[in-house]
Amino acid sequence: MKVLCVAEKNSISKSVSHTLGGGRVTTRNSSITFVKNYDFTFEFSNWGRCDVTMTCVAGHITGIDFPPDYKWGRCDPGALYHAPLQVQASNRNAQKIADNIKKEARNANYLMIWTDCDREGEYIGWEIVQEAAKGNRNFTVDNAWRAQFAHLERNHVIHAAHNPGRLDKNAIDAVRTRMEIDLITGSSFTRFLTGFMKNAIHYLKDGDIISYGGCQFPTLGKSVVVIAKRQI
């Protein structure tokens, strides 16, 4: 049996590999300098002694964006609320990382996710499953395993390998919803505010923008409080 394990970054992948492999690990390069493939054997509670390959991603593999017809200047900002969304590689290295996962998944019997145990980690785990399934159609979110770990202490990592769970679909949906809201509101309000300040009251120069984002609200609230206190 062969198990493919995928962590969120190479430092985690390397540490877990050497813990589970007892230091007897073979390292292979991928097409990305900072992504290595670690081969070792491990005795799992569920599957017995298996050949294991552990690799990693570098954060998100994919992102979402609007189609070309909805780029800046090609539509009214309000049209973004009804625009379709498309999935694309998150950066220039993401496709190479995805290709490495697909290649390593081809001969694997099980897939185990070792991303951070938070909502973002669940979503990245979902992205990993999508790419692995392109190399091995037997892999789905329902049958992928998920290691539950909070730190890299030896006994904790071994316990996580012996007691995997499943990906949290609710957390995956929550992150996807947040990503869509951030994209749509951030893009539409940034375009609207920039256009209004530039064209209606001639406040901005060419190239200037007024950026809007949901994550800016807490900072904005603190700034308003500080200004109010100074005025008092």
C-alpha distance (Angstrom), angle and dihedral (degrees) to the residues before:
residue distance angle dihedral
M1 . . .
K2 3.80 . .
V3 3.79 127.2 .
L4 3.81 124.3 -162.3
C5 3.80 113.4 -153.8
V6 3.81 121.6 -170.4
A7 3.80 124.9 -166.9
E8 3.80 130.0 -169.4
K9 3.81 95.3 -112.2
N10 3.78 138.9 8.3
S11 3.82 96.7 -106.9
I12 3.82 89.6 60.1
S13 3.80 92.2 43.8
K14 3.81 92.0 51.4
S15 3.80 94.6 46.4
V16 3.82 95.3 47.3
S17 3.81 91.5 45.6
H18 3.78 93.8 54.0
T19 3.80 90.9 45.8
L20 3.80 95.7 50.1
G21 3.80 93.7 36.7
G22 3.79 93.3 49.8
G23 3.80 89.4 -125.8
R24 3.81 92.1 -56.7
V25 3.78 97.6 115.9
T26 3.79 132.7 142.6
T27 3.79 115.7 -149.1
R28 3.81 122.8 -147.8
N29 3.79 126.2 -174.8
S30 3.79 122.8 -124.9
S31 3.79 126.0 -157.3
I32 3.83 87.9 -88.0
T33 3.81 116.8 73.3
F34 3.81 94.9 -141.6
V35 3.84 95.5 44.5
K36 3.81 115.5 79.8
N37 3.80 131.3 179.4
Y38 3.80 114.5 -135.8
D39 3.82 120.2 -160.2
F40 3.81 124.0 -162.8
T41 3.81 142.0 128.3
F42 3.78 127.6 -104.8
E43 3.81 136.5 178.5
F44 3.81 107.0 -125.2
S45 3.80 121.8 -163.6
N46 3.80 92.1 -132.3
W47 3.81 103.1 37.5
G48 3.79 107.6 22.9
R49 3.78 122.6 -132.8
C50 3.81 110.5 -5.6
D51 3.76 140.4 175.7
V52 3.79 106.9 -114.0
T53 3.78 132.4 -160.8
M54 3.78 115.6 -169.8
T55 3.78 121.2 -167.8
C56 3.78 136.4 152.1
V57 3.76 149.8 -140.5
A58 3.81 126.2 -135.5
G59 3.78 101.0 -121.9
H60 3.79 118.7 -66.6
I61 3.79 117.7 12.2
T62 3.80 94.8 -164.7
G63 3.77 140.3 27.4
I64 3.78 136.3 -171.5
D65 3.79 129.0 -115.2
F66 3.78 142.6 158.5
P67 3.82 122.6 -88.2
P68 3.84 117.0 -101.9
D69 3.81 92.9 -94.6
Y70 3.80 89.6 63.9
K71 3.80 98.4 50.1
W72 3.82 121.2 124.2
G73 3.80 111.6 -61.4
R74 3.79 95.5 12.1
C75 3.80 98.6 89.2
D76 3.79 143.5 14.5
P77 3.84 112.6 -83.2
G78 3.82 89.7 -120.7
A79 3.80 90.7 60.1
L80 3.81 89.9 69.4
Y81 3.81 90.5 75.3
H82 3.81 89.3 67.1
A83 3.80 98.3 34.2
P84 3.81 122.3 117.7
L85 3.79 116.9 -114.8
Q86 3.78 126.5 -136.8
V87 3.79 130.9 -156.5
Q88 3.79 117.0 -128.2
A89 3.81 140.2 165.4
S90 3.80 110.2 -73.4
N91 3.82 94.7 -137.0
R92 3.79 142.1 -9.9
N93 3.81 93.8 -82.4
A94 3.80 95.7 45.6
Q95 3.80 95.2 85.8
K96 3.81 92.1 52.6
I97 3.80 89.8 49.4
A98 3.81 89.9 49.2
D99 3.80 90.9 49.1
N100 3.80 90.2 53.1
I101 3.81 90.9 53.4
K102 3.81 91.8 48.7
K103 3.80 91.3 49.7
E104 3.80 94.4 48.8
A105 3.82 92.0 45.0
R106 3.80 95.3 58.4
N107 3.80 96.9 85.5
A108 3.80 98.6 27.1
N109 3.79 123.5 114.5
Y110 3.80 96.9 -165.2
L111 3.79 135.4 28.4
M112 3.81 121.0 -150.5
I113 3.81 122.6 -172.2
W114 3.83 117.8 -144.9
T115 3.81 100.6 178.5
D116 3.82 123.2 134.7
C117 3.79 112.9 -67.1
D118 3.79 98.4 -114.6
R119 3.79 135.7 90.0
E120 3.79 93.2 -85.7
G121 3.80 89.5 50.7
E122 3.81 90.5 52.7
Y123 3.80 90.8 53.4
I124 3.81 92.7 47.0
G125 3.79 86.5 50.1
W126 3.79 88.7 54.5
E127 3.81 89.6 51.1
I128 3.81 89.7 51.6
V129 3.81 90.9 52.2
Q130 3.82 90.8 51.4
E131 3.80 91.5 54.0
A132 3.81 94.5 42.4
A133 3.81 89.4 52.1
K134 3.80 89.4 59.4
G135 3.79 88.0 62.6
N136 3.81 96.7 35.2
R137 3.80 116.4 22.3
N138 3.81 91.3 -162.1
F139 3.79 90.8 77.0
T140 3.81 119.0 93.1
V141 3.79 136.6 157.2
D142 3.81 88.1 -103.3
N143 3.80 95.7 57.8
A144 3.82 101.1 33.0
W145 3.80 113.9 106.0
R146 3.77 124.4 -131.7
A147 3.82 124.0 -150.7
Q148 3.82 111.9 -141.9
F149 3.80 109.4 -148.4
A150 3.80 137.4 144.5
H151 3.82 102.7 -173.4
L152 3.80 141.0 6.9
E153 3.81 101.8 -106.7
R154 3.81 107.7 139.1
N155 3.81 100.7 -117.2
H156 3.81 91.2 44.1
V157 3.82 92.7 53.2
I158 3.81 92.7 46.9
H159 3.81 90.3 49.1
A160 3.81 89.6 51.4
A161 3.81 91.0 52.2
H162 3.80 91.6 50.8
N163 3.82 95.5 45.5
P164 3.81 109.6 40.7
G165 3.80 122.4 166.5
R166 3.79 133.5 -168.8
L167 3.78 133.1 -83.3
D168 3.81 114.9 -89.0
K169 3.82 105.7 -115.3
N170 3.81 92.1 -168.4
A171 3.81 91.0 56.5
I172 3.81 90.0 48.0
D173 3.81 91.0 52.3
A174 3.82 91.1 46.1
V175 3.80 92.7 54.8
R176 3.80 92.7 45.5
T177 3.80 90.2 51.0
R178 3.81 91.3 49.2
M179 3.81 90.7 49.6
E180 3.81 92.2 51.5
I181 3.81 93.2 46.9
D182 3.81 91.9 47.9
L183 3.80 92.0 49.3
I184 3.79 97.5 45.3
T185 3.82 99.3 41.3
G186 3.80 93.9 38.1
S187 3.80 93.8 49.8
S188 3.80 97.1 41.8
F189 3.81 97.0 46.2
T190 3.82 93.4 41.6
R191 3.80 90.2 53.6
F192 3.80 93.7 42.9
L193 3.82 95.7 47.7
T194 3.79 93.6 43.9
G195 3.80 92.4 49.0
F196 3.81 92.9 45.5
M197 3.81 95.0 48.4
K198 3.79 92.0 45.5
N199 3.79 102.4 41.0
A200 3.80 105.6 25.8
I201 3.80 102.3 41.6
H202 3.82 100.5 10.3
Y203 3.79 93.1 -127.7
L204 3.80 99.5 137.7
K205 3.77 131.2 62.8
D206 3.81 123.5 -137.1
G207 3.77 109.6 -72.6
D208 3.81 94.9 22.9
I209 3.81 118.6 118.9
I210 3.78 137.6 -175.8
S211 3.78 107.1 -135.9
Y212 3.81 121.3 -148.1
G213 3.79 127.8 -168.6
G214 3.77 137.9 157.0
C215 3.82 91.6 -126.0
Q216 3.81 89.2 60.5
F217 3.80 93.9 66.7
P218 3.86 97.0 82.5
T219 3.82 91.0 50.4
L220 3.81 90.7 45.4
G221 3.81 90.3 51.3
K222 3.80 92.4 51.7
S223 3.81 90.6 47.8
V224 3.80 91.5 52.8
V225 3.83 90.6 50.5
V226 3.81 91.4 50.3
I227 3.80 92.4 49.0
A228 3.81 91.2 47.9
K229 3.81 91.8 51.3
R230 3.79 91.5 49.5
Q231 3.80 90.7 51.5
I232 3.81 91.3 50.5
